[in-house]
Amino acid sequence: MNIQVLTDAPGGYVAMDTSEVIGTDRWRTDQAVRMRFRNGDFVIVSGEIARSLGRLGIIPPVVN
């Protein structure tokens, strides 16, 4: 499933294929989460966006 996600980076949104997400972890603070992809890329999203994606089952749980 392809979705657009609001990121913390300049430019705002990124299109992503949810099946490509391989992991998530905290990024410097509790307020940001790094989502890692199979191809080695990653995006930084807010903690609120990550929690919403997690509740929907789109990304794996965030690890510390």
C-alpha positions in Angstrom: 0.0 0.0 0.0 1.4 3.4 -1.0 0.7 6.3 1.3 2.0 9.9 1.8 3.4 10.7 5.2 4.1 14.1 6.7 7.8 14.2 7.7 9.8 16.5 9.9 12.1 17.3 7.0 11.8 20.4 4.7 9.5 19.6 1.9 6.9 18.0 4.1 5.5 14.8 2.6 7.1 11.6 1.3 5.4 8.9 -0.7 6.2 5.4 0.7 5.3 1.8 0.2 4.3 0.5 3.6 5.7 -3.0 2.8 9.2 -1.4 2.5 9.3 -0.2 6.1 11.7 -2.5 8.0 12.0 -0.8 11.3 11.5 2.3 13.5 13.5 3.8 16.3 13.7 7.1 18.3 15.6 9.8 16.6 17.5 12.1 19.1 14.4 12.8 21.2 11.1 11.2 22.2 9.4 13.7 19.8 10.9 12.2 16.6 11.0 8.7 15.0 13.2 7.4 12.2 11.5 5.0 9.8 14.0 2.7 8.0 13.3 1.2 4.6 14.6 -2.0 2.8 16.7 0.1 0.4 18.6 1.8 3.2 16.8 5.1 3.0 15.0 6.6 6.1 12.7 9.4 6.9 12.1 11.3 10.2 8.5 11.7 11.4 7.1 13.2 14.5 6.2 11.0 17.5 2.6 11.8 16.9 2.7 10.6 13.3 4.6 7.5 14.3 2.0 6.6 16.9 -0.8 7.1 14.4 0.9 4.9 11.9 1.5 2.3 14.6 -2.1 2.2 15.7 -3.1 1.6 12.1 -0.6 -1.3 11.8 1.3 0.5 9.0 4.7 0.5 10.8 6.3 -1.8 13.4 6.4 -0.6 17.0 9.0 2.1 17.9 12.0 0.8 19.9 14.1 3.0 22.1 
